[in-house]
Structure formats: structure tokens, C-alpha cells
């Protein structure tokens, strides 16, 4: 059974993925990440000090905030001014967990790196795009601090990337857009380090249960996609640090 996908893709293809660096002149690291029509501005800010539970331990911290701007979707959504919604809170915790896998806190010292991910246009996969862009911003910020001599030790342990995978009418799909995400049978988010270590897997059967063989096939598809994304991430960081 054939399936039509955006950008005339095969089931195993990513959407066009790009990382535009230095989109914010003030942040220590920044990029605009695009997965097809999904676009997220990611910035990394290096701040002195750590949360209270880490004070005096000589360790640093990495955390994240995520936001969808009012006209990032088909209809205007309200800004989350006073209280962060449940979906937003869940996604920003996910981004923080994912990026903490990339950093050695002892080598970071008592500094906090804040990662801000602002979705300016959403067409599926905003959380995985945010993770990918946040790592690029983080790596640029650390690389520049190392060059400037303000970060004596290199705290970066690995690259981190993420991609969505799913299943529709028995076909395994890589990098779901909004139509595929909302209408598919399975939705899976895979987060991995650049050397192939799993950080987190989130999977849901939307309509009916799926078999273990389908999970294995989707993980293989995700692994191949992440390898391609990781290469693009590293090339973007290299451009920024020249």
C-alpha cells in the first residue's frame, strides 16, 4: 500500500532538516531549527549559580523552557502568562531531561545553562525539533565559552537528537508531520545520543495495540533518522565555532 507524504518523501525519509545558527545576537548559543514546516528558535543562556538543591556541590545544571507562540498553529492560541499548561510543562521537562544526558555537571561547575525553545510554526514534531535545536544551541554556547576561557573543562559528553516515528495503515513512517501525527495508528518519539545510546522512548498506540516487531522496526527507523540529524547538528556547530 502506497502513502502520500509531504515533500514527496518515502516512509523512511526525514522532512528537510536545517539548522540556521546565530539567529539571536545576544544569546551565548542560538539556532533556528526547521523540520519541514515546523520551525523552532532555540537559545542557550549561561548563567552563574545553580538551583538550591545543587549549591555547594560544585556541579552545574541544564534546564529548559518551551513555548508555542500565539500564531504558530492554524488558529491563534493564548500566551501562557500566569500558569504553564500541562502539555507545555511535560515537553519542557522532556527537553531538559534529554539535554542533561549530554552534559557532565561536575565539569560544568556551578553554572546553569538555560535552554529556551520557542515554536514559531508547528507542523508536527515540535518537541523533537526543540531537542535537536537545543543541543545545537547548547554546544555552541559551551564551545564559545571554552574558546573564551570562561569554562576551563569541556562538559559535553555526547550529542543528543530526537525524531518522531509512527505507523499508519501498517506502514512505518519516519518524522511525522501534523497530518500523520494526528491521524496515525502509533506515535513514537525516540531520543538518542549521537553514538547510538537511547535517552528516552515515548510511544502510544492511538487506535489499537501494536506488535513488538513494529516497535523494533520503528526504533530501527528512528535510529537511522537520528544518525542523519546528528551529522547535520555537528556540521552546524562546526560552522558556528570556526
C-alpha positions as CSV (number, residue, x, y, z in Angstrom):
1,X,0.0,0.0,0.0
2,X,1.5,3.4,-1.0
3,X,1.1,6.5,1.0
4,X,1.5,10.2,0.1
5,X,3.7,12.2,2.3
6,X,4.7,15.9,2.5
7,X,7.8,16.8,0.4
8,X,7.3,13.7,-1.7
9,X,9.0,11.6,0.9
10,X,9.2,7.8,1.2
11,X,8.2,6.3,4.5
12,X,11.9,6.2,5.6
13,X,12.7,9.8,4.7
14,X,13.1,12.8,7.0
15,X,11.5,16.1,6.1
16,X,14.1,18.7,5.1
17,X,16.0,19.4,8.3
18,X,18.1,22.6,8.7
19,X,19.9,24.4,11.5
20,X,20.4,28.2,11.0
21,X,22.9,29.3,13.5
22,X,23.3,32.6,15.4
23,X,19.7,33.8,14.9
24,X,20.0,35.7,18.3
25,X,22.9,38.1,18.6
26,X,22.7,38.2,22.4
27,X,22.4,34.5,23.4
28,X,25.6,32.5,24.0
29,X,24.3,30.0,21.5
30,X,21.3,30.0,19.2
31,X,19.8,28.4,16.2
32,X,16.6,28.2,14.1
33,X,15.8,24.6,13.6
34,X,13.4,23.5,10.8
35,X,11.8,20.1,10.3
36,X,9.8,20.8,7.2
37,X,7.3,23.4,8.1
38,X,8.0,23.1,11.9
39,X,10.3,25.9,13.0
40,X,11.7,26.5,16.5
41,X,14.0,29.2,17.8
42,X,16.4,27.7,20.4
43,X,18.7,29.8,22.6
44,X,21.2,28.8,25.3
45,X,22.0,31.2,28.1
46,X,24.9,30.5,30.5
47,X,24.2,31.8,34.0
48,X,26.2,31.9,37.2
49,X,24.8,29.8,40.0
50,X,22.7,26.7,40.3
51,X,19.3,25.7,41.9
52,X,19.3,25.4,45.7
53,X,19.5,21.6,45.7
54,X,22.9,21.8,44.0
55,X,24.5,24.7,45.9
56,X,27.9,23.9,47.3
57,X,28.3,20.6,45.4
58,X,30.5,22.0,42.7
59,X,28.1,20.8,39.9
60,X,26.2,22.6,37.3
61,X,22.7,22.2,35.8
62,X,20.9,22.3,32.5
63,X,17.2,23.1,32.2
64,X,14.7,24.1,29.5
65,X,11.6,26.1,28.8
66,X,9.3,25.5,25.9
67,X,6.6,27.7,24.4
68,X,4.4,27.8,21.3
69,X,3.9,31.3,20.1
70,X,0.3,32.5,19.6
71,X,0.1,32.1,15.8
72,X,2.4,29.0,15.5
73,X,-0.7,26.9,14.6
74,X,-3.8,27.3,12.3
75,X,-5.6,29.4,15.0
76,X,-4.2,31.8,17.5
77,X,-3.6,30.4,20.9
78,X,-3.3,32.5,24.1
79,X,0.0,33.2,25.7
80,X,0.7,31.2,28.8
81,X,1.3,34.2,31.1
82,X,0.5,33.2,34.6
83,X,0.4,29.4,34.5
84,X,2.2,26.9,32.3
85,X,-0.2,24.3,30.7
86,X,0.2,20.6,31.3
87,X,1.4,19.9,27.8
88,X,4.0,22.7,27.9
89,X,5.3,21.6,31.3
90,X,5.6,18.0,30.1
91,X,7.5,19.0,27.0
92,X,10.0,21.3,28.7
93,X,10.7,18.6,31.3
94,X,11.4,16.2,28.4
95,X,13.8,18.7,26.7
96,X,15.6,19.3,30.0
97,X,16.0,15.5,30.6
98,X,17.2,14.9,27.1
99,X,19.8,17.6,27.2
100,X,21.1,16.7,30.6
101,X,22.2,13.4,29.1
102,X,24.7,15.4,27.0
103,X,26.5,17.2,29.9
104,X,29.0,16.3,32.7
105,X,27.7,18.5,35.5
106,X,31.0,18.3,37.5
107,X,33.0,19.7,34.6
108,X,30.4,22.4,34.1
109,X,30.9,23.8,37.6
110,X,28.4,25.9,39.4
111,X,26.7,27.3,36.3
112,X,23.3,26.8,34.8
113,X,22.6,26.6,31.1
114,X,19.0,27.6,30.3
115,X,17.6,26.4,27.0
116,X,14.7,28.3,25.6
117,X,12.7,26.7,22.8
118,X,10.1,28.9,21.1
119,X,7.9,27.4,18.4
120,X,7.2,29.9,15.7
121,X,5.5,27.5,13.3
122,X,4.1,24.0,14.1
123,X,3.5,21.1,11.7
124,X,4.2,18.1,13.9
125,X,7.3,17.1,15.9
126,X,7.8,20.3,17.8
127,X,9.3,18.5,20.8
128,X,11.8,16.5,18.8
129,X,12.8,19.6,16.8
130,X,13.2,21.5,20.0
131,X,15.6,18.9,21.4
132,X,17.7,18.9,18.3
133,X,17.9,22.6,18.1
134,X,18.5,23.0,21.8
135,X,21.5,20.7,21.6
136,X,23.0,22.8,18.8
137,X,22.5,26.0,20.9
138,X,24.0,24.3,23.9
139,X,27.0,23.0,22.1
140,X,27.7,26.4,20.5
141,X,27.4,28.2,23.9
142,X,29.8,25.7,25.5
143,X,32.2,25.8,22.6
144,X,32.4,29.6,22.7
145,X,32.8,29.6,26.5
146,X,35.7,27.2,26.1
147,X,37.3,29.4,23.5
148,X,36.9,32.5,25.7
149,X,38.4,30.6,28.7
150,X,35.4,31.0,30.9
151,X,34.7,27.3,31.0
152,X,38.0,25.5,31.8
153,X,36.8,21.9,31.3
154,X,34.7,20.6,28.5
155,X,31.4,19.4,29.9
156,X,30.0,17.9,26.7
157,X,29.6,14.1,26.8
158,X,27.7,13.4,23.7
159,X,25.4,14.9,21.1
160,X,21.7,14.4,21.5
161,X,19.0,14.2,18.8
162,X,15.4,13.1,18.6
163,X,12.9,12.2,15.9
164,X,9.3,11.1,15.7
165,X,8.3,7.7,14.2
166,X,4.9,6.2,13.7
167,X,2.7,3.7,11.9
168,X,-0.2,4.3,9.6
169,X,-2.2,1.5,7.9
170,X,0.6,-0.9,8.7
171,X,3.3,1.3,7.2
172,X,6.2,2.5,9.5
173,X,6.9,6.3,9.0
174,X,9.9,8.4,9.9
175,X,9.5,12.1,11.0
176,X,5.7,12.6,11.2
177,X,4.1,15.9,10.2
178,X,0.9,17.1,11.8
179,X,-1.5,15.1,9.5
180,X,0.4,11.9,10.1
181,X,0.8,12.5,13.8
182,X,-2.9,13.3,14.3
183,X,-4.2,10.5,12.1
184,X,-1.8,7.7,12.7
185,X,-2.1,4.4,14.5
186,X,1.1,4.8,16.5
187,X,3.1,7.8,17.7
188,X,6.6,7.2,18.9
189,X,9.3,9.8,20.0
190,X,12.9,8.5,20.1
191,X,15.7,10.4,21.7
192,X,19.3,9.1,21.3
193,X,22.9,10.2,21.7
194,X,25.0,10.6,18.5
195,X,26.8,7.3,19.3
196,X,23.6,5.3,19.4
197,X,22.7,5.3,23.2
198,X,19.0,5.6,24.0
199,X,18.0,8.5,26.2
200,X,14.2,8.2,26.1
201,X,11.5,6.5,24.1
202,X,7.8,7.7,24.3
203,X,5.3,5.5,22.5
204,X,1.5,5.4,22.3
205,X,-1.0,3.3,20.4
206,X,-3.6,5.7,19.2
207,X,-6.2,3.4,17.9
208,X,-5.3,-0.2,18.7
209,X,-2.3,-2.1,20.1
210,X,0.8,-2.7,18.1
211,X,3.2,-5.7,18.0
212,X,6.7,-5.9,19.3
213,X,8.0,-6.3,15.8
214,X,6.5,-3.0,14.9
215,X,8.2,-1.3,17.8
216,X,11.6,-2.8,16.7
217,X,11.0,-1.7,13.2
218,X,10.2,1.9,14.3
219,X,13.2,2.0,16.6
220,X,15.4,1.0,13.7
221,X,13.8,3.7,11.5
222,X,14.3,6.3,14.3
223,X,18.0,5.2,14.8
224,X,18.7,5.8,11.1
225,X,17.0,9.2,11.1
226,X,18.8,10.3,14.2
227,X,22.2,9.4,12.6
228,X,21.4,11.8,9.8
229,X,20.2,14.5,12.1
230,X,23.3,14.2,14.3
231,X,25.5,14.8,11.3
232,X,23.6,18.0,10.5
233,X,23.8,19.1,14.1
234,X,27.5,18.6,14.3
235,X,28.1,20.5,11.0
236,X,26.0,23.4,12.3
237,X,28.1,23.6,15.5
238,X,31.3,23.4,13.5
239,X,30.1,26.4,11.3
240,X,29.4,28.4,14.4
241,X,32.8,27.7,16.1
242,X,35.0,28.4,13.1
